[in-house]
Amino acid sequence: MSQTTWAARPLPLSEPTFTHSRAFREVAEGTSDMIAVLDSAGRRLYANPAFERLLNRGEFVSGSDSFIHIHPQDRSRVRKLFMRVLSERQGQKARYRIIDRSGKVRLIESRSHLVHCEEGLAPRVMVISWELGTTSTRAGDISGVCP
């Protein structure tokens, strides 16, 4: 009897067409803010190079889960805010913790915006994030740092 092993592999997704424009790329790739465009399931369609400060390149590729690095105690709340952006079609501001590539907990603030797409396409969400700082604890030692 063989066992099936499920690996968390990003699905290949196509980037939104606006991310191919020269103006968008110059702004997104020239800023220190982390910019991601997500599909309606929260998978990354685009992520700018600023994510490399906190994550390994393979961790924020197209198709990867944008919620995976959010601290487990914050993940449900952030996912609910994301769904609210989609349902209410209105941007949201959030503060939450992520766990970086070395296991440090970092405090992030972000602003999300609904990106209106061509007729028939599912909406996209653009999230612009910036780091507020690190906490003095590692991922396993945290308890209630963020509301």
ABEGO torsion letter per residue (X at the ends): XBBBBBBBBBBBBBBBAAAABAAAAAAAAABABBBBBBBAAGBBABBBAAAAAABBAAAABBGBBAAAABBAAAAAAAAAAAAAAAAAGBBBBBBBBBBBAAGBBBBBBBBBBBBBBBBGBBBBBBBBBBBAEBBABBAAABBGABX
